[in-house]
Amino acid sequence: MRKARVLFVSQEITPYLDETHIGKISRRLPQAIQERGKEIRTFMPKYGNINERRHQLHEVIRLSGMNIVINNADHPLIIKVASIPTARMQVYFIDNDDYFHRKSVLNRQSNRKIL
């Protein structure tokens, strides 16, 4: 029998951004799904404050180069991947300078940007 497939998308995942409640849940939930025998792919935006060298991000050539059309304008997407070794889990990053280049993330509790 074929494994069930799950796509998990989050705005933040620990350890790539500062630790928040959502980030911790987004880190643990995909791992728990994977440990229950499901095939999972986890995606998040590649914000400008995510350190590519420290987290060992590298481009996934077969997934990169796609365009998404928003308001009749093409926006190229670059997909990068990194692993969380303690979880044996990969996280795919959606990289697009028009949307995710900023170096701050909105803090929903106070509606201020965190630098």
FENDASUL-V377466 format. One record per backbone hydrogen bond with DSSP energy under -1.0 kcal/mol. CO is the residue of the C=O (numbers start at 1). NH is the residue of the N-H. If there is no record, write none. Layout:
((CO | NH) (CO | NH))
This chain:
((4 | 39) (6 | 41) (8 | 43) (13 | 16) (20 | 24) (21 | 25) (22 | 26) (23 | 14) (24 | 28) (25 | 29) (28 | 32) (29 | 33) (30 | 34) (31 | 35) (33 | 38) (34 | 37) (39 | 6) (41 | 8) (42 | 92) (43 | 10) (44 | 94) (45 | 47) (47 | 50) (51 | 55) (52 | 57) (58 | 81) (60 | 63) (60 | 64) (66 | 77) (68 | 75) (70 | 73) (73 | 70) (75 | 68) (77 | 65) (78 | 95) (79 | 60) (80 | 93) (81 | 58) (82 | 91) (84 | 87) (84 | 88) (84 | 89) (89 | 84) (91 | 82) (92 | 44) (93 | 80) (94 | 46) (95 | 78) (96 | 100) (102 | 48) (105 | 114) (107 | 111) (112 | 107) (114 | 105))
